Structure formats: C-alpha cells, structure tokens
Amino acid sequence: MTTQDTRQATLESTLKLAPVVPVVVVHALEHAVPLARALVAGGTPAIEVTLRTPVALDAIAAIAAEVEGARVGAGTVLTPRDLDAAARAGAGFAVSPGATPALLDAADDSEVPLLPGAATASDVMTLLERGYTLQKCFPAAALGGLDMLRAWAGPLPAARFCPTGGIRVANAGDYLALPNVVCVGGSWLAPRDVVEAGDWDGIQALARAAATLGNAGT
C-alpha cells in the first residue's frame, strides 16, 4: 500500500463516521469545544472547521486536545501554508474547495489526508491521476447537484464524493442515496445564531437528526 493509499484509507474511515460532516465557522474561540462536544454527542464526530476566521486554527487545536471522540479537520485549505498550519494545529484531515498543483504537491508530503475539491470531469480525472479516489464536489448544488453526480458515476466509477454547497436537511438524503456519494458536508448543523446563543442542546438535536439521514458509504 502506498502512502497515498494509506491517507485515502484514513480519510475514508473519517468520512464514514456519519452521513454528514458538519462544516462549521468558529467566530469565538470559547464556542469551539462546546460546539464540537454537542456535534459528537449528536452522532456527527467528523467536524470540518473552516479557516475563515482568525480563531480557526486555535479552535482546531482546542477541539483536537479537549473533545473526546471528535475527528476535527480544517476546511477552506487553499495553500501549502494552510495545510502546514492545519497539521500543526492537530487537524486529522483537510478539505479544499478546489485543487492546485502546489497544494497537491504539499499534500504528497503531509501526513494529513486531503479531501480536494472537484467541479468538472477534468478535475475529477486529474485528481484520480494523483491517487485521490475521495473528492469533495463543490459547490454541488450550483454545479448541477444530483444530476451531475449521477452523470459522473458512469464514466468515472473510481471517484467517490462528499458533496458540499447547497446541501440541506431536506435534500441530503437524496445525495446520500447515490452510489458515488460517501457522505455530505453540511453547514446547517451549526447555525451562527444558535452557536452564539450557546444552545448546545439545539446543536446536538440538529446533529442527531443529521446522523439518521442515512448510512455513509451506502
């Protein structure tokens, strides 16, 4: 097994922990740990913390150190520097909205598995050439959603996806029913107003509902 095969196997085990990977934006560091604990308690332990705020890396570090059962990753990874920073913060995986040669080269030398984004069949093919059988489809709904993923399944059977962007509780089950979908990414599990109110029971309830949407990887 190659190093890339090992990284892909590790990533697959993470993506299969639950049907939905919560995609969260942490604006206040004090929210990171209770938010993650609520998501884990609700049954969605693989958590993507996007690198969109000044406290994101500290939030990842706190969750990795303090939240039992969480598998925290870094989202919105755009550059090799982002990937290195995520690794140093303790991220167990990284997610990018697309992929550049520089980022993929950096990922070759990183222990952190990368879930790179694909938006076209050419993107998918390029990533498959680099050993990425697991890919993020982004922005899924804007690109064609269910119809596009169905169309890719025929000519690109080796690729499996975590569609993100425009996924909601109302349509997540339709995506999860596709044979080439491993899981979906969803921001609806951590609405900003609910997080800022400290309504961790509310977050846990959202996570619990998401965890019942389907079996990841089926």
C-alpha positions in Angstrom: 0.0 0.0 0.0 1.4 3.4 -0.9 1.4 6.4 1.3 -1.4 7.9 -0.7 -3.4 4.7 -0.3 -2.9 4.9 3.4 -4.0 8.5 3.5 -7.1 7.7 1.5 -8.0 4.8 3.8 -7.7 7.1 6.8 -9.8 9.7 5.1 -12.4 7.2 4.2 -12.7 6.0 7.8 -13.3 9.6 8.8 -15.9 10.3 6.2 -17.8 7.2 7.1 -18.2 8.1 10.7 -21.5 9.7 9.9 -23.6 10.6 6.9 -22.9 14.3 7.4 -19.7 16.1 8.1 -20.6 19.4 9.9 -19.0 22.4 8.2 -18.6 25.0 10.9 -17.3 28.5 11.1 -16.0 29.4 14.6 -16.1 33.1 15.3 -15.4 32.9 19.0 -12.8 30.5 20.4 -14.9 29.8 23.5 -17.5 28.2 21.3 -15.2 25.7 19.7 -15.1 23.0 22.4 -18.8 23.0 23.5 -19.9 23.1 19.8 -17.7 20.1 19.0 -18.9 18.2 22.1 -22.5 18.8 21.0 -21.8 17.6 17.5 -20.1 14.5 18.8 -22.9 13.8 21.2 -25.4 14.1 18.4 -23.5 11.5 16.3 -21.5 13.6 13.9 -17.9 13.3 15.1 -16.1 14.3 11.9 -16.1 18.1 12.0 -14.7 20.5 9.4 -13.7 23.8 10.9 -13.2 26.3 8.1 -10.2 28.5 8.0 -12.3 31.6 7.6 -11.8 33.3 10.9 -8.8 34.4 12.9 -9.5 31.8 15.6 -10.0 28.8 13.3 -6.6 27.2 13.9 -6.8 27.7 17.7 -10.3 26.2 17.5 -9.0 23.1 15.7 -6.2 22.8 18.3 -8.7 23.1 21.2 -11.1 20.5 19.7 -8.3 18.1 19.0 -7.0 18.4 22.5 -10.2 18.5 24.5 -13.1 16.8 22.7 -13.1 13.1 23.1 -14.4 11.3 20.1 -14.0 14.2 17.7 -12.1 13.9 14.5 -11.5 17.5 13.6 -10.4 18.7 10.2 -9.5 22.0 8.6 -11.7 23.4 5.8 -11.0 26.1 3.2 -7.4 24.9 2.9 -6.2 26.9 -0.1 -2.4 26.8 0.0 0.5 24.7 1.2 0.9 27.1 4.1 -2.7 26.5 5.1 -2.1 22.7 5.0 1.0 23.0 7.2 -0.8 25.2 9.7 -3.7 22.8 9.9 -1.3 19.9 10.5 0.5 21.8 13.3 -2.9 22.6 14.9 -3.7 18.9 15.1 -6.2 18.6 12.2 -6.9 15.0 11.3 -7.9 15.8 7.7 -8.0 18.8 5.4 -10.6 20.0 2.9 -10.1 22.3 0.0 -12.7 23.9 -2.3 -10.6 23.1 -5.4 -7.0 21.9 -6.1 -3.9 23.4 -7.4 -0.6 21.7 -8.3 1.1 23.4 -5.4 -1.4 22.3 -2.9 -1.4 18.7 -4.2 2.4 18.6 -4.1 2.3 19.8 -0.5 -0.3 17.1 0.3 2.1 14.5 -1.1 4.5 15.4 1.7 1.9 15.8 4.5 0.6 13.2 6.9 -2.8 15.0 6.9 -5.2 13.4 4.4 -6.6 15.9 1.9 -10.1 15.9 0.5 -9.7 18.1 -2.6 -12.5 19.8 -4.4 -13.6 19.0 -7.9 -16.1 20.9 -10.1 -15.6 19.3 -13.5 -15.0 15.9 -15.0 -11.5 17.1 -15.9 -10.9 18.0 -12.2 -12.1 14.5 -11.2 -9.8 12.9 -13.7 -6.8 15.0 -12.7 -7.3 14.1 -9.0 -7.7 10.4 -9.8 -4.4 10.5 -11.6 -2.9 11.8 -8.3 -4.5 9.0 -6.3 -7.5 10.8 -5.0 -10.4 8.5 -5.2 -12.2 10.5 -2.5 -13.1 14.1 -3.6 -15.2 17.0 -2.5 -17.8 18.1 -5.0 -18.1 21.8 -4.6 -20.3 23.8 -5.0 -22.5 20.8 -5.5 -26.0 22.4 -6.0 -24.7 25.2 -8.2 -22.9 22.7 -10.4 -25.9 20.5 -11.1 -26.2 18.6 -7.9 -27.8 15.2 -8.1 -27.9 15.1 -11.9 -24.2 15.9 -12.2 -23.1 13.3 -9.7 -25.3 10.7 -11.4 -23.7 11.6 -14.7 -20.2 11.3 -13.3 -20.9 7.8 -11.9 -20.9 6.1 -15.3 -17.6 7.3 -16.8 -15.8 8.0 -13.5 -16.7 5.0 -11.3 -13.5 5.1 -9.3 -14.3 8.5 -7.8 -16.5 8.9 -4.7 -17.6 12.2 -3.3 -18.5 14.4 -0.4 -20.8 16.9 -2.0 -20.9 20.3 -0.2 -22.6 23.6 -1.0 -26.3 23.9 -1.2 -26.9 20.7 0.8 -29.7 20.9 3.3 -31.5 18.6 5.6 -34.3 18.4 3.0 -32.1 17.1 0.2 -29.2 15.4 1.9 -30.9 12.0 1.8 -31.2 12.2 -2.0 -27.4 12.8 -2.2 -26.6 10.0 0.2 -28.7 7.6 -1.9 -26.2 8.0 -4.8 -23.7 5.1 -5.1 -20.8 7.5 -5.6 -21.5 9.6 -2.5 -19.7 8.7 0.7 -21.2 11.5 2.9 -22.3 15.1 2.5 -21.0 18.3 4.1 -23.5 20.5 5.8 -23.4 23.9 7.4 -26.9 23.7 8.7 -25.8 21.8 11.8 -24.2 24.8 13.3 -26.2 28.0 12.5 -24.4 31.1 13.7 -27.3 32.4 15.8 -27.7 29.0 17.6 -24.0 28.8 18.3 -23.8 32.4 19.5 -26.7 31.7 21.9 -24.8 28.8 23.3 -27.7 26.5 22.6 -25.7 23.3 22.6 -28.8 21.1 23.1 -30.1 22.6 19.9 -26.9 21.8 18.1 -27.0 18.3 19.5 -30.5 17.9 18.2 -29.5 19.1 14.7 -26.6 16.6 14.7 -28.8 13.8 15.9 -31.2 14.4 13.1 -28.4 14.5 10.5 -26.9 11.3 11.8 -30.2 9.5 11.0 -30.3 10.6 7.3 -28.6 7.5 6.0 -25.6 5.3 6.3 -22.5 6.9 4.9 -20.9 5.0 2.1 -24.0 3.1 1.1 
